[in-house]
Amino acid sequence: MKITPTIFSPPSKYDKNIPFAYEARHHIGRDQDVTDSYFSDTVCGLIGYLKLVGLKPGHFMIYEIYKDREIRIAPHMYSKDEDRWRIGNELCQSFKKIYPDHIGTESCLFADRSNPIF
């Protein structure tokens, strides 16, 4: 049994029912094989950063990253349209549909992860 990693990482990262990270990808130029990626350990942190730097949701595909797979998230979960991100409680409530046992009305199990204020 390894105890060291759990001391330095949030417990939620070891819950196999939720992603340990999120990735936003978009294609660069006309070459569909070249992508730019952004990572965060919370979806709210990822979207908050993309919004902060002025990037629009219509240019991105967002994925849940698990140890053995990645799953593309439907755009309506994180954006209102191609120009507006869902943020704050609206984003949380959207993802509550995916993680009903992990997101409550006042808190979520992702709260133990690094989460910039957005």
Secondary structure per residue as TSV (DSSP state, phi and psi in degrees):
chain	resnum	aa	ss	phi	psi
A	1	M	-	360.0	129.3
A	2	K	-	-96.3	123.6
A	3	I	-	-105.1	-24.6
A	4	T	H	-57.9	-49.0
A	5	P	H	-59.6	-34.9
A	6	T	H	-72.3	-19.3
A	7	I	H	-71.9	-34.9
A	8	F	H	-100.4	-6.5
A	9	S	S	-123.8	151.0
A	10	P	-	-62.1	142.0
A	11	P	G	-57.4	-31.8
A	12	S	G	-63.8	-22.6
A	13	K	G	-70.0	-14.0
A	14	Y	G	-100.4	-0.1
A	15	D	-	-81.6	110.1
A	16	K	T	-72.5	-6.6
A	17	N	T	-85.3	-10.4
A	18	I	S	-128.3	153.0
A	19	P	-	-64.3	151.4
A	20	F	S	-91.5	-12.5
A	21	A	E	-159.0	168.5
A	22	Y	E	-129.9	145.5
A	23	E	E	-131.2	133.3
A	24	A	E	-107.5	127.7
A	25	R	E	-123.8	145.5
A	26	H	E	-146.3	149.0
A	27	H	E	-78.8	142.3
A	28	I	-	-102.3	121.9
A	29	G	T	65.3	-151.9
A	30	R	T	-86.2	-16.9
A	31	D	-	-80.3	108.5
A	32	Q	T	-70.5	-10.8
A	33	D	T	-86.7	-12.4
A	34	V	-	-104.5	120.7
A	35	T	E	-126.6	157.6
A	36	D	E	-111.7	138.9
A	37	S	E	-128.7	149.5
A	38	Y	E	-130.3	138.1
A	39	F	E	-123.1	150.6
A	40	S	E	-156.3	157.4
A	41	D	S	-87.9	-2.2
A	42	T	S	-134.0	147.2
A	43	V	H	-67.9	-35.1
A	44	C	H	-68.5	-36.0
A	45	G	H	-66.0	-41.0
A	46	L	H	-64.5	-50.3
A	47	I	H	-67.5	-38.2
A	48	G	H	-59.0	-42.0
A	49	Y	H	-66.0	-47.5
A	50	L	H	-59.5	-41.0
A	51	K	H	-65.7	-44.0
A	52	L	H	-57.9	-40.5
A	53	V	T	-88.9	5.7
A	54	G	T	84.1	20.2
A	55	L	-	-89.6	141.6
A	56	K	-	-97.2	146.8
A	57	P	G	-64.8	-26.4
A	58	G	G	-64.1	-13.6
A	59	H	G	-95.9	-3.2
A	60	F	-	-121.8	153.1
A	61	M	E	-117.7	130.6
A	62	I	E	-112.2	137.3
A	63	Y	E	-123.4	143.1
A	64	E	E	-83.2	133.7
A	65	I	E	-111.3	118.4
A	66	Y	-	-110.5	170.6
A	67	K	S	-58.8	-40.2
A	68	D	S	-114.9	5.1
A	69	R	-	-165.5	168.2
A	70	E	E	-133.1	145.1
A	71	I	E	-128.3	127.0
A	72	R	E	-73.5	134.8
A	73	I	E	-92.4	134.0
A	74	A	-	-60.4	132.7
A	75	P	G	-55.1	-32.5
A	76	H	G	-65.2	-16.4
A	77	M	G	-71.3	-33.1
A	78	Y	T	-117.9	-3.8
A	79	S	B	-139.5	149.9
A	80	K	S	-82.3	-35.5
A	81	D	S	-162.8	-167.3
A	82	E	S	-70.3	-12.0
A	83	D	S	-112.6	-12.5
A	84	R	-	-128.4	126.2
A	85	W	B	-80.9	152.0
A	86	R	-	-82.7	136.1
A	87	I	-	-137.1	166.6
A	88	G	H	58.3	-140.5
A	89	N	H	-61.6	-33.2
A	90	E	H	-61.0	-41.4
A	91	L	H	-66.4	-45.6
A	92	C	H	-57.7	-46.8
A	93	Q	H	-66.8	-32.4
A	94	S	H	-63.7	-43.9
A	95	F	H	-79.8	-13.4
A	96	K	H	-62.4	-27.0
A	97	K	T	-65.7	-33.5
A	98	I	T	-84.5	-39.5
A	99	Y	-	-118.9	62.6
A	100	P	T	-61.6	-28.4
A	101	D	T	-89.5	-1.5
A	102	H	T	-117.1	-16.9
A	103	I	B	-121.7	121.4
A	104	G	-	-102.9	-170.5
A	105	T	S	-77.2	-27.4
A	106	E	S	-116.0	-14.3
A	107	S	-	-155.7	171.4
A	108	C	B	-147.6	161.0
A	109	L	G	-71.7	-11.0
A	110	F	G	-79.7	-8.0
A	111	A	G	-64.3	-17.8
A	112	D	G	-81.4	-6.0
A	113	R	S	-90.2	164.6
A	114	S	-	-64.9	129.3
A	115	N	-	-143.7	101.6
A	116	P	-	-61.6	153.8
A	117	I	-	-80.1	111.6
A	118	F	-	-133.8	360.0
